[in-house]
Amino acid sequence: MAAPLKSFADRTTAVILSNCVKKRFSLPGSSYSKRSSGTYSSNSDENYCVDLVRKHDYENFLCTLLLPESYRSAAFAIRAFNVEIAQVRDVVTDKKVGQMRMQFWKDSIERVFQGNPPESPICLQLARELETKKFSKAWFKRIIEKRDAQLSDQGFKSIAELEEYAENTVSSIQYLLLQAAGVEDIHADHAASHIGKAVGIVTALRSVPYHSGRGRVYIPYELLMKHNVSETSIARGSQEQPVRDAMFDIASQAQSHLKKARTLQPNIPKEAYVTFLSTVSCNSYLQQLQEFDFDVFHSKLQRRKHFLPLSLWWHKSRKKY
């Protein structure tokens, strides 16, 4: 990218951060105030969630900044919860330790909904949000259970199995965001399901280089067999045509879900649109992947998109997803 364009994109990001963060949150990275008991204060719990999402889920950090102030803090708590659960697989080397951490979160969510959250910033913030908002405990539990099952590092047998995993994890987050926004609409739920599947499938594609470097392959076996691709070729970063063909099939499925979600747009309450901004980076990746002939290992696919904040702002202002 030419230097002036990159500079413009960086300035745009700075403006969005300034407008959305300073009015509601202390800037991430600032010192946290604590209560005399040693627990985090309300403002500090929010800041912890914001900072966690900013560090580990930057694209959704930008999406969440653009949400209305009335439920932005709730969305950050939901996103922070998701980051914690998603990170378990990468921060533990022993499956049993991972299962113990998942059990901690299962118990913690129970306590959050009982009004007795553990002294954890995320749990405290979720409990605080529950005082004014209605969340379904089932969505939180479903995310934990599916992530827990994935600790075994077993790959997906089929594209349908990958879609089921995306539905249970990413779509569940979308349902929670709709609840945070106070949207109860069957068409919005239907769109959220497709968007969650699309984003989940794209996440699987984007993470191929990361997982292959660690000897993990999550590309559905049925597609590997269809294109005569071995797990070893994926693990060593093969850019051969059969590998690209397999990636094309997966990307096509994600694109299909995006299209289905967009066909529902005329029937969806407009206040729901902004909760679906994750489609912007999802669609951008699919377009770039096509540009690079479905080579998921292409170095340019690993770079941060400097114009994403501007694109997100454009979609929000025009009520599109």
Helices and strands as residue ranges (DSSP letters): H 3-21, H 42-56, H 58-65, H 69-91, H 95-113, H 121-129, H 137-149, G 150-152, H 159-166, I 167-171, H 172-180, H 186-206, H 208-212, H 221-226, H 231-235, H 241-263, G 265-267, G 270-276, H 278-291, G 299-302, H 308-317
